[in-house]
């Protein structure tokens, strides 16, 4: 059975972003990735949000950021220029995924400034206001990104399985070695006992 990648979805959970988030999740599913782990959407827990986030990203195979505008910000170098950026939580989730070496795929809603951190980590797709689900899944760059992410994950899984097999064989040989040592010790014990009986006779 084919293993499907589980994706931590980093996104807004506000009602006014729901339709855009749901459309991108449809795109994710169309490439056989499973959306999962979103704090406040797929996951809730009686612990700190940052702890739930960290655990979710650790369990996920990759992170998919769906970036929508949250705050109006002023350019400190040009106070006349303002832009709308995503929430700090999305930045934090992207940073955590990068630290854990998880592949990152990002979709940015037109009109949202992704900041300087995301472009330094990965390519991202700007989704225009007139783009629908069919338009997105037909984009060659989007298809290529998902295909390459799957290829990276398959190689990672293969390496992990190889490591587990090697560890299993190592444990088996170690067990055989211990058993052989015990059997050898018992044999020597009985051999010494036989010689003692011979000397007595």
N, C-alpha and C positions, 0 to 999 in steps of 0.2 A: 504494500500500500504506500502510495506517495506521501511523503512528509510535507505538510504545508507550513510555510513560515508564519509565525505569530508576530504580529506587529503591535508595538505600543503606539497608540494614536495620541499624539500631543496636539491638543486643540482646545478651543474655547468650548465651554459647556453652556454658554448663554443662548437663550431662545432665538435671538435675532441672527445668530450664526448657524443655527441648526440645519437649515436647508443646504448651505454650502458644505458643511461638514459631512452631512449624509451623502451628498453627491460624490465627494471625494472617497468616502468609505465604499461606495458602490464601485468606483474605479479600482480601489485596492482589492476588493473581492473578485473583480473580473480577472485579475492577474493571479488569482489563487493564493492570496495572502489573507490571513485571518486577523481582522481588527480586534484588538483586545487591550485590557489593562488600563484604559484611560481613567485617571482619577476623577471621580464624580460622575462618570458615564458608564463604564464597565466595572469599576472597582470602587468600593467604599470600605473603610476599616476604622475601628476605634483606636486609631493611632495618628501621629502627625501626618499631614499631607506629604511632607518631604520623604518620610519613611516609606509610605505606601508607594510613592512615585519611584523611589530607588529600587524597591523590591520588584515592582512591575517591569521596570526597564531591564533589571538583571534577568528576569524570566523570559523576556521577549527576545526574539531573534534579531529584530531591527526596530528602528523608530521611524514613524511617518509623521511629519509635522504638517499640520493644516493651519496655516498662518492667516489670521484675520485681524483687522484693526481693533485695538482696544483703547489705547491712550493717544491723545494728541500731544505731540512733543515739539519743542522748539530747538532748532539747530543752534548750539552754543556758539558756533563760528559765524552764523548768520541769523541773528534774531528775527529777521524779517521772514525767514523760511520756517514753516511748520510742516509736520508730517504725522501720519498715524502709524504707530508701531504696535506690535503684539504685546500680550501680557508678559510680565517677568517670569511667570511659571513656565511658559513655552521656552523661553531662553534657558531656564534652569534645566528643563528636561532634555533639550538639545545638548547642553554641556555635559550632563550626566551620561547620555548615550555615547558621546564622543569619548569620554573618559573610560567607559566600559568597552570601547572599540566595537560598538554596534553600528552597522550600516545605517545611514540616514537618507531618507527621501523626503523632500519638502515641496509642498504646494503653497504658493503665496497668492492670496486673493488680490486682484488688481486694486491699487490704491493703498496697499499696505507696504510700509518700509520694513524689510526684514532685519535691518541693522547691519553691522559690520561683521558679526561673528559667524552667522550662518554661511554667507558666501565664501568665507575662508575654509569652511569644512566640506561643502558639497555643492554640486549644481542644484538649482531649484527651478521650479516651473511657475511662471506667473499665469494665473488663470483669469482671463478677461471676463468681464461681466456678461458678455454674450456667449461665453463658452458653456456648452451643456455636456452631459455625460458622454454622449457619442463623440463629440469633438475631442474630448480629452483622451479617450481610449484609442483614438486613431492617430494621435500624435506619436511620430516615430521615436522622438526623444524620450517620451514617457515609457513606451514599450521597452526601449533599450535599457532604461534605468532599472525597471523591474526585472528584466532578464539578467542583467549583470549582477544585481543584488542577489537573485536566486542562485546564480552560479557561485558567487562568493560564499553564500551560506551552505550550499551543497558540499563545497570543498572543506569548509569548517566542520560540518557534521561528519564527513568521511575521516578527517583527521582525529576527531574526538572518538569515533568508533574504533579506529585503529589503535589509539592509545589505550582504550578500555580493554581491547582484546589482548594487547601486550601485557597489561597489568594482570589480566586474568590468568594468562599463561605463566607469568612470573609468580603469582600466588600459588598456582598449581605445582610448579617445580619446587617452590619453597616448601610446600606441604609434603611433597614426595621426599625431599631432602630430610625434613624433620622426621618423617615416618621411618626412613632408612636408618637414620641415626638411632632412633629408639629401638628398632629391630636389631641393629648391630650391637647396641648396648646389652639387650636381653640375651643375644647369642653369646656374647663374651661372658656374661654372668653365668649362664648355664655351662659354658665350656670350662670356666674356672671351677665351678661346682663339681663337674665330672672328674677333673684332675685331682681335686681334694679327696674325693671318694676313692680314687685309685690308690693314692698315697696311703690312705688308712688301711686298705686291704693289703 
